[in-house]
Amino acid sequence: MREPVLRAIRIFNMSRYLAALAASVLTLPFAAPAVAQEAGSIQVKGFATGVLPNGEIEEVETDLIDLPAGSQTRATDSYVPTIAIEYFIAPNFSLETICCVTPHDVRGAGALAGAELIDDAVILPATVTAKYHFDLGGGFKPYLGAGPTYFLIFGEDVGADAAAFGTTEVDLSDEFGFVLQAGLDVPLNDRGLKLSLDAKRYFVGTTATFTAGDTVALQSEHALDPWVVSAGLAYRF
């Protein structure tokens, strides 16, 4: 019990830190003068973000526990504060990275509906996107972006129902993937403060490996492919 509690405390503390950082960033427009929207500028965004993964089984590679026909899985949604930082190479072209960690559980679906399979998996989505901002006048700028991502997954524990099958350890593999992005920045004043709406669709999977002692009892490929939707405030300086 002690390790899951300590992990939850670490995740909570990190979320509080990100929220505090976002709040401090968003006070900048009230203390700093307006600056030109030009190459070399930086934009920082503080978001409330929903991470909505899939998690379904795409292929079962090893099955020593005789999964019932029609077995399926899903990953739970997560809602966290996030930070995005982008650097403008040109007035309408930027590179962006994000900072967040998202906790998820994996639950059964189909023939496994409701089963607790994996608890407390934490994803760190290391992501960089190249974005083009369309200037529609009046500071109104929708954008499109795309780029690579690498999902680091850690902290996962065997769920109660998976343990009942005799499994003792579980691992979700780290994987490379790709992300598409679209969003909108709307100016709120002439000092760089904006309302920002953002949506990303990730295309990335993971391999779940359940072991019983030294034996691989179950190994399966899963599509994570989350939608990540965000709303918040931005400041470009």
Solvent accessible surface area in square Angstrom, and as a share of the most:
residue,aa,sasa,rsa
1,M,194,0.87
2,R,183,0.67
3,E,83,0.37
4,P,49,0.31
5,V,79,0.46
6,L,58,0.29
7,R,24,0.09
8,A,58,0.45
9,I,85,0.43
10,R,129,0.47
11,I,29,0.15
12,F,119,0.50
13,N,67,0.34
14,M,91,0.41
15,S,23,0.15
16,R,143,0.52
17,Y,136,0.52
18,L,6,0.03
19,A,47,0.37
20,A,63,0.49
21,L,65,0.33
22,A,11,0.09
23,A,60,0.47
24,S,60,0.39
25,V,21,0.12
26,L,31,0.15
27,T,80,0.46
28,L,67,0.33
29,P,0,0.00
30,F,149,0.62
31,A,88,0.68
32,A,28,0.21
33,P,96,0.60
34,A,57,0.44
35,V,72,0.41
36,A,67,0.52
37,Q,76,0.34
38,E,96,0.43
39,A,50,0.39
40,G,40,0.38
41,S,9,0.06
42,I,63,0.32
43,Q,1,0.00
44,V,11,0.07
45,K,1,0.01
46,G,7,0.06
47,F,15,0.06
48,A,73,0.57
49,T,6,0.03
50,G,5,0.05
51,V,11,0.06
52,L,59,0.29
53,P,18,0.11
54,N,59,0.30
55,G,3,0.03
56,E,71,0.32
57,I,25,0.13
58,E,117,0.53
59,E,97,0.43
60,V,65,0.37
61,E,87,0.39
62,T,44,0.25
63,D,52,0.27
64,L,114,0.57
65,I,33,0.17
66,D,118,0.61
67,L,35,0.17
68,P,61,0.38
69,A,103,0.80
70,G,59,0.57
71,S,19,0.13
72,Q,55,0.25
73,T,9,0.05
74,R,114,0.42
75,A,9,0.07
76,T,34,0.20
77,D,72,0.37
78,S,7,0.05
79,Y,161,0.61
80,V,15,0.09
81,P,32,0.20
82,T,9,0.05
83,I,5,0.02
84,A,1,0.01
85,I,84,0.43
86,E,2,0.01
87,Y,110,0.42
88,F,1,0.01
89,I,87,0.44
90,A,38,0.30
91,P,67,0.42
92,N,42,0.21
93,F,71,0.30
94,S,0,0.00
95,L,74,0.37
96,E,5,0.02
97,T,62,0.36
98,I,30,0.15
99,C,64,0.38
100,C,6,0.03
101,V,10,0.06
102,T,3,0.01
103,P,45,0.28
104,H,8,0.04
105,D,37,0.19
106,V,18,0.11
107,R,40,0.14
108,G,2,0.02
109,A,27,0.21
110,G,54,0.52
111,A,55,0.43
112,L,18,0.09
113,A,77,0.60
114,G,57,0.55
115,A,16,0.12
116,E,67,0.30
117,L,15,0.08
118,I,3,0.01
119,D,34,0.18
120,D,48,0.25
121,A,3,0.02
122,V,1,0.01
123,I,14,0.07
124,L,63,0.31
125,P,12,0.07
126,A,49,0.38
127,T,4,0.03
128,V,71,0.41
129,T,1,0.01
130,A,38,0.30
131,K,0,0.00
132,Y,101,0.38
133,H,2,0.01
134,F,81,0.34
135,D,86,0.45
136,L,112,0.56
137,G,41,0.40
138,G,79,0.75
139,G,33,0.32
140,F,80,0.33
141,K,21,0.09
142,P,35,0.22
143,Y,3,0.01
144,L,103,0.51
145,G,11,0.11
146,A,35,0.27
147,G,9,0.08
148,P,83,0.52
149,T,3,0.02
150,Y,64,0.24
151,F,4,0.02
152,L,63,0.31
153,I,14,0.07
154,F,100,0.42
155,G,20,0.19
156,E,25,0.11
157,D,44,0.23
158,V,31,0.18
159,G,1,0.01
160,A,67,0.52
161,D,57,0.30
162,A,5,0.04
163,A,51,0.39
164,A,89,0.69
165,F,87,0.36
166,G,41,0.39
167,T,6,0.03
168,T,82,0.48
169,E,112,0.50
170,V,15,0.09
171,D,78,0.41
172,L,13,0.06
173,S,28,0.18
174,D,57,0.30
175,E,56,0.25
176,F,160,0.67
177,G,21,0.20
178,F,97,0.40
179,V,0,0.00
180,L,86,0.43
181,Q,7,0.03
182,A,42,0.33
183,G,15,0.15
184,L,43,0.22
185,D,2,0.01
186,V,41,0.24
187,P,47,0.30
188,L,96,0.48
189,N,56,0.29
190,D,123,0.64
191,R,89,0.32
192,G,11,0.11
193,L,16,0.08
194,K,17,0.07
195,L,67,0.34
196,S,0,0.00
197,L,77,0.38
198,D,8,0.04
199,A,33,0.25
200,K,6,0.03
201,R,64,0.23
202,Y,2,0.01
203,F,89,0.37
204,V,8,0.05
205,G,24,0.23
206,T,4,0.02
207,T,23,0.13
208,A,2,0.01
209,T,24,0.14
210,F,12,0.05
211,T,29,0.17
212,A,38,0.30
213,G,55,0.53
214,D,154,0.80
215,T,70,0.41
216,V,56,0.32
217,A,6,0.05
218,L,16,0.08
219,Q,47,0.21
220,S,3,0.02
221,E,49,0.22
222,H,16,0.07
223,A,6,0.05
224,L,14,0.07
225,D,29,0.15
226,P,4,0.02
227,W,120,0.42
228,V,14,0.08
229,V,62,0.36
230,S,12,0.08
231,A,47,0.37
232,G,16,0.15
233,L,59,0.30
234,A,0,0.00
235,Y,3,0.01
236,R,2,0.01
237,F,86,0.36
